[in-house]
Amino acid sequence: MISNERPSPYGPREYGGPSGKPNIVEETLQTEKVQIERKTFIFTLRENPRGRFLRITEDVNGRRDAIIVPATGLEDFKKVIEEMLKTSDATPPKVAS
């Protein structure tokens, strides 16, 4: 079994409720956590009837912010990150005096 085919250990999630919006079932395909300094980044690949997407959540001392990247944009997202890495590696950091 490929890792992204595993069902979520928490089962499918349903969103919606009394607001009249329909419930949307989301399934977690894979989750990874990265700790960088004081920040924790949680990368969660999920799927719902509208398609797959990557949710990137930043947690800093209990405060959370998230962005959603549709699966159709992941390749472009990867290219931008790779370019940022190249620039970061090629540019020496400025040292504060």
BELVENRA-V397105 format. One record per residue. N is the residue number from 0. SS is DSSP state (hx for helix, st for strand, lp for the rest). PHI is phi in whole degrees, 0 to 359 (none if undefined). PSI is psi as a letter, one per 40 degrees, with the letter a starting at -180 (999 if undefined). Layout:
n=N ss=SS phi=PHI psi=PSI
n=N ss=SS phi=PHI psi=PSI
This chain:
n=0 ss=lp phi=none psi=h
n=1 ss=lp phi=282 psi=i
n=2 ss=hx phi=302 psi=d
n=3 ss=hx phi=278 psi=e
n=4 ss=hx phi=260 psi=e
n=5 ss=lp phi=287 psi=h
n=6 ss=lp phi=288 psi=i
n=7 ss=lp phi=296 psi=h
n=8 ss=lp phi=294 psi=e
n=9 ss=lp phi=263 psi=e
n=10 ss=lp phi=79 psi=i
n=11 ss=lp phi=294 psi=i
n=12 ss=st phi=252 psi=i
n=13 ss=st phi=248 psi=h
n=14 ss=st phi=244 psi=i
n=15 ss=lp phi=126 psi=a
n=16 ss=lp phi=156 psi=a
n=17 ss=lp phi=295 psi=e
n=18 ss=lp phi=289 psi=e
n=19 ss=lp phi=94 psi=e
n=20 ss=lp phi=285 psi=i
n=21 ss=lp phi=291 psi=i
n=22 ss=lp phi=289 psi=h
n=23 ss=st phi=244 psi=h
n=24 ss=st phi=273 psi=h
n=25 ss=st phi=243 psi=h
n=26 ss=st phi=245 psi=h
n=27 ss=st phi=277 psi=h
n=28 ss=st phi=265 psi=d
n=29 ss=st phi=196 psi=i
n=30 ss=st phi=225 psi=h
n=31 ss=st phi=226 psi=i
n=32 ss=st phi=243 psi=i
n=33 ss=st phi=228 psi=h
n=34 ss=st phi=259 psi=h
n=35 ss=st phi=230 psi=h
n=36 ss=lp phi=53 psi=b
n=37 ss=lp phi=269 psi=e
n=38 ss=st phi=254 psi=i
n=39 ss=st phi=244 psi=h
n=40 ss=st phi=250 psi=h
n=41 ss=st phi=244 psi=h
n=42 ss=st phi=256 psi=h
n=43 ss=st phi=233 psi=h
n=44 ss=st phi=271 psi=h
n=45 ss=st phi=231 psi=i
n=46 ss=st phi=218 psi=i
n=47 ss=st phi=221 psi=i
n=48 ss=lp phi=302 psi=d
n=49 ss=lp phi=275 psi=e
n=50 ss=st phi=137 psi=a
n=51 ss=st phi=264 psi=i
n=52 ss=st phi=202 psi=i
n=53 ss=st phi=252 psi=h
n=54 ss=st phi=257 psi=h
n=55 ss=st phi=249 psi=h
n=56 ss=st phi=249 psi=h
n=57 ss=st phi=253 psi=h
n=58 ss=st phi=242 psi=h
n=59 ss=st phi=235 psi=h
n=60 ss=lp phi=51 psi=f
n=61 ss=lp phi=88 psi=e
n=62 ss=st phi=269 psi=h
n=63 ss=st phi=243 psi=h
n=64 ss=st phi=227 psi=i
n=65 ss=st phi=219 psi=i
n=66 ss=st phi=233 psi=i
n=67 ss=st phi=240 psi=h
n=68 ss=st phi=242 psi=h
n=69 ss=st phi=300 psi=i
n=70 ss=hx phi=304 psi=d
n=71 ss=hx phi=294 psi=e
n=72 ss=hx phi=254 psi=e
n=73 ss=hx phi=296 psi=d
n=74 ss=hx phi=294 psi=d
n=75 ss=hx phi=296 psi=d
n=76 ss=hx phi=300 psi=d
n=77 ss=hx phi=299 psi=d
n=78 ss=hx phi=298 psi=d
n=79 ss=hx phi=296 psi=d
n=80 ss=hx phi=298 psi=d
n=81 ss=hx phi=299 psi=d
n=82 ss=hx phi=295 psi=d
n=83 ss=hx phi=296 psi=d
n=84 ss=hx phi=296 psi=d
n=85 ss=hx phi=299 psi=d
n=86 ss=hx phi=296 psi=d
n=87 ss=hx phi=297 psi=d
n=88 ss=hx phi=292 psi=d
n=89 ss=hx phi=275 psi=e
n=90 ss=lp phi=253 psi=h
n=91 ss=lp phi=292 psi=i
n=92 ss=lp phi=293 psi=i
n=93 ss=lp phi=275 psi=h
n=94 ss=lp phi=264 psi=h
n=95 ss=lp phi=288 psi=h
n=96 ss=lp phi=264 psi=999
